């Protein structure tokens, strides 16, 4: 009897182990045939095909439906596209999932939700009244550019509304912030706390007292750590899954975390666990007992580590797998045009918005956030280790100096295909574009600056002449740069079709044309978020187009973006998102 119980116990444990292992396998064992729709491959020589056959998550054959039906295995799932459009899944080349998790569920004070300053503060007060004393009140999206007349809240004003709660407000671009007295105390900051740097600081009045205004990332860091601790690990884990699901619902099959907002290795482990092709037996056991969230097929996740969190950088560029890997290092050389931290040649305009509301000093041109010599030294070291480097550069001066640094460390005798990147590129001059072509450095454009802020940039921040030349996608394309487009979520939601819409129409949300000579074709814009985005992270041999041997990462659209009116592109519905042959999002009927 004892022997029988031992055998039974071993059998149960064995089945338990097998069950855990099988639940972890994201590679489907079936085959699929997609037919009866438009198929856009995103290959340069666009083949005319009407069917795609997939085996075990890999594109096996493309071509004529009738021929593919003959080779399809028994048990193949025949997926009728019903006249809709199948194309490679979108790849978000620059996003911030951790910041999105951090902001998820915060009180929304943005100009997308409120159309006046009165509406912003009325909503804020209403929300504050629902919190118990001592509870943190987190707000996002504060925008003095989109919301006319909105003033920076003084610390005393926030104290008067929420005297018994720590309050923290993030601007929409997340380069400036505001907090009340309790929040400063919780973060360990007072009027005697040294500023992290000249370009990242806690604003003080003429008497040396805190005004509540916080500028740039180093000054924000103590608040971030305090608030993350307050949110709690369980909520953060749940939000991580929700945010990944949101990317999928917008047609993204891969995301690129551009400077992941943490120096905590446990966060990397969590995302590795959620996205990797396979996980460990131990991690799967932890999910069963609810220590970790349950794994399911989700978006691929490629990560650039922040330059101030190099403890997270693995020993080799050969790390992870095709579903999750660390691919490079991200630097911030300048900041935002809406906080005055974009580094430019000619000064910002001077007016009520820039000087009084946004606090820009007179004759202000911004400044680099990094010491140039130290930056160049870091680039040289990381490049010698084989790492790809991406740099936040909005202004023309920032771009020039960063390119000079890249040029100074270039090994002309042993040129490697690093594919370094410049991020955002609001004021990218033609001379810099030509230099980028020589250095094999490529841009990712924060294109919806144009859609949401085109008028403000022209009328109040940098002037009409400079605004006409912002985000020069066509000039980049003409100089053979492999460009991409991004939303910089959580600044704007990661909606690829919205970015494509802006790139091909070059109009603000109020219909004003901005730099129409920089319009690109719909096909070019589609490539920027598929094969180009794959190329920028060196995954173009595996994702980014519909080609035999690549992964079956697809998005199904209700309409063909090459056929609809250009002013309707952003309205095309996402019907289904597929990664490795697995559906990770499907529109509810």
Secondary structure, DSSP 8 states (H G I E B T S, - for coil): -HHHHHHHHHHHHHHHHHHHHHHT--S-SSEEEEESSEEE---SS----SEEEEETTEEEEEE-HHHHHHH--TT-EEEE-TT-EEEE-EEEEEE-HHHHHHHTT-EE--TTT-SSHHHHHHHHHHHHTTS-TT--EEEEEE-TTTSTT-----HHHHHHH-TTS-EEEEETTSSEEEE-HHHHHHTT--TTS--S-SSSEEEE-TTS-EEEEEESHHHHHHHHHHHHHHH-HHHHHHHHHHHHHHHHHTTEEEEEEEEES---HHHHHHHHHHHSS---HHHHHHHHTTSS-------EEEEEEETT-GGG--S-SS-S-SSEEEEEEEEES---TTTT-S--SS----SIIIIIIS---TT-----SS-HHHHHHHHHHHHHTT-EEEEEE-SHHHHHHHHHHHHHH--TTS-----EEEEE-TT--HHHHHHHHHHTEEEEE-THHHHHHHHHIIIIIS-HHHHHTSS-HHHHHHTT---EE--TTTTS---HHHHHHHHHH-B-TT--B--GGG---HHHHHHHTTHHHHHHTT-TTTSSS--TTSB--EEEESS-TTTS-GGGGGG--EEEEEETTEEEEE---
